[in-house]
Each structure stands twice: as C-alpha cells, then as structure tokens.
Amino acid sequence: MGVTAGAAARMAAAAVIALTACVGGALAQGYSIGERLKPAPGKAAAPAPGAAREITWDDLVPADWKPSKLLNSLDLGTLDDADPRAIEAMAKLRAEWDRAPVVQSISGQRVKIAGFLVNLESSREGVGEFLLVPYFGACIHVPPPPLNQIIHAFAERPVPDKVAQGPVWITGAIEVVRGDTRLAAAGYRMRDVRVEPWVAPKGR
C-alpha cells in the first residue's frame, strides 16, 4: 500500500521531532511536543450555503506530493543530533519543506480548521498575527512543518492569551499566498479570521 502525501508529512514531522528530542517532554495545556489533535469520528456535515467548510490538514497537501521518497533516502532514524549527516539531512529536508506544493483549488474558499497557534505579533489585548500549525511545538520547540502545513493568519480581533495557549479553530477565507515570516514560511494565508477554543469532539 502506498503512502499518502498527508501520511508522509506526518512521518516527516515525527522524524524531525525524533532528531530534536533534546527539547525533552515539555507539556503545555496537556499537550506534548509533536502531538496532534484527535479527529472527530465520522464525517463533518455538509455546510449550509455560505457557511465555512470544515477541513483537515490533509486537505492542504496535494495528493501527488510524495515526500516519503526523500525521507526514505535520508535514513533519519539512524542519526543523532550531533552527527554531521543529520545536519546535512535536516538541511535537505528543510529545503524540500520550504518549497512544498500547495492546493491551488482551495483558494478563495471559506474554511474552518483546527490547530495550534504560534504567536507572531501581539498586544495587551492578545495575539493579532500568528501561524496555525497542525501539531504542538512546531516553529518553537521543533522545526517548522512543510510550507503546505502552515497558515499565516490575522485575527479579526485580538486572541486572549488564555485561548492562544491552547488548540483553536480558525474560520475565514483561505488564500494560496506564500508568507515568509520570522519563524517559518507559510503556504496559505487567512485574514480576519474568527478564532475559537478547540474542544475535543464527542461525535458528530
């Protein structure tokens, strides 16, 4: 059975996390480094006309992208952080991630997606500009995920720190626009997004 693009991206994240295990078992809001949100059982209901469509991170990865080929060639599991081969492998992986392809057809759609917020700009009122990423610790405790797994977002109103520290839903129109920020390159952008705390789903 072949490896899907989304599964390969998750494998890559695991490999990156394994190579940066020196961060230890840090916890925040009950999440450990590299942890993803648990998907809701079943399928989301079809959105009402004009409403946002709930998507997953796999929806942002082209079906024909095969990063597993690069991962297999790097053999990351046999290397440790201090090995020069690990440094070279990480550089190759980073270069691939920073030019990862995006899904052009999603541009302009109104979507809702869950993830973890990485602060780029904040004020006393809260976080105004941020990156949304699929797993805890990305861009801070471990290297950024592929460009097609990062959304550069701007909140319609500042996000309180208490909300920003946990997983969130963001809702708004998504654009296929590259954004090079101080922490990572993003393949998508969302402006004037509504940000809400994510609550573990109990079913549809």
N, C-alpha and C positions, 0 to 999 in steps of 0.2 A: 504494500500500500504506500502511495506517495505521501510526502509531507506537504501540507498546505502552507501557503505563504504566512498565514496567521500563526500556525503552529511553529514554523521556522523562526518567526520573530520572537515567539515566547522562548524557544530553545536558545536563541541568541542572548536574550535577556538573562536567562539562567546562567549561561556561560560567562557573561560579563560579571554577574554577581559572584560567581564562584571565584573569579580571578581577583575580586576586590573584597575578599572575605575579611580583610583586616578591619573593616568597619565594625565587626562584631555583631551581636544580636540586639542592636538598638530597637526600641519599641516606641511608638507614638500612637496614641488613640487606639492601642490594642493591635496595631499592625506591625509586622516585621518587615525588614528590608526585602524588597522584591515581591511582596505579597500583592496579589490582585484581588479585586472584588469578586465575590461569588455571584455567578449569573443567576438570574431568576429562572425557576423551572418553567418549561413551556415557552410559547411564543408570545411576544407582545401583541396586543390587539391592534388592528389597523387604525391609524389615526383618523380623527374626524377631518373633514375638508378644512384646509388651512392650518391644522394643528401640526406640531412637531412630530417627526418620526423618530422613534427610539432606535438607536443604532448601537453597535458594539465596535470595539477597536478593530476587529477583523474586517469590518466594512470599509475601513480606510486603507486596506492593503490590497493592491491589485492581485487577482487570482493567479496571474502568470509570473509573479515575482518569486524567485527561488533562492533565497539567501542561504538555504541549507547547504548548497554546493560550496560556498565559501567557508561555512562553519566546519564542514567535514574536512576541508583541506587544511584548516588551521590546527586541528587536533588540540583544542584548548584544554581539554580535561587532563592532559599530561604535564601541564606547565604551572609554575607558581609565579607570583608577582615579580620576583627578583630576576627571573630568567630573561635574558635579552630577547629570546624568541617570543616570550609573552608580550613584551613591549612592542615588538615588531608586529605581532599578530593583532594586538589591540589597535595599532595604527591603521592596519589594513581594514579591520572591522569598522573603525570609526569613519574612514573614508567612504566605505560602502554605505554605512548608515546615513551619512550626510548627503548622499545622492540617491537615496531610496525613492522609488517611483510612488506617485500618489494616484488616487482615483479621481480623474477629471470629471466624471459624470455626476459626482456628488455636489459639485459647486453650485451654490445658489439655493440648495435645499434647506428647509428648516428642520433641524435635528435636535435630539436630546441624547446626551451621552454622559456616562458616569466615569469618574476617575479621581486622581489626586492632584491637588493644586500646588504649584511651585511658584512662590511669590517673585514677581519681577519689580513691582512698584506698589508702594502702599503709603497711607497717610494715617492720621489719628483715627479716621473713620473706618479704616480697613484696607483690604487689598483691592486695587483697581485694575492692575495688569498682571497677568500670570500665564504660566504654561499649564495645560492639562495633560497629564501623563497616565498611562494605564496601570502602573504599579508604584507602591510606596517607596520613597527614597530616590527615585530617578532624578538625575541632574544635581542632586545634593550629596547623597551618601554613595551613590554608584553612578557611573557614566550615563549619559542620556540614551534613550532607546532610539530606534531608527527615526528618521525625519517624518516618515508616514505614520508614526505613533505619537506625535506631539502636536497639540493645538495651541496656537498663540491666541489668547483670549483677553477681551476687555469687558469688564463687568458694567452692567447698566447702572449699578450703584455699588459703592464700596462693600466688600465682603467682610463681615466681622471676623476678627482673628479666631474666635472660637469655632466658627464654621470653616474657615480656611484651613484649620489644622487637621480636619478630618476629610473623609471622602465626600465628594459632592456630585450633584447633577448639574450640568450646564445646558441651557436651551437657547437656541438662536440660529441665525442663518450662517451656514458654513461656506467659506471660500477656499479655493485652492490657490493659496498665495504663500510663497516661501517667506519665512521671517527669521532673520539671523539675530538672535538675542544674545545677551552676555552669558547665558547659561547653556543654550543649545539652539540648533536650527530646527524650525518647525515647518512642516509641510502644509499646514492648514491654519486658517485664521477665522475667528468668530468675534464680532463686535456686538456691543450692547447685549451681552448675554445675561440671562437670569440664572442666578446661582442659588441652589438649594442644598441642604444637607442630604446625603445619601442615606437611606435606611435599608437595611438588609431585607430583600424581598421574601415574602412568605408564600408566594404563589401568585398566579395571575387571576 
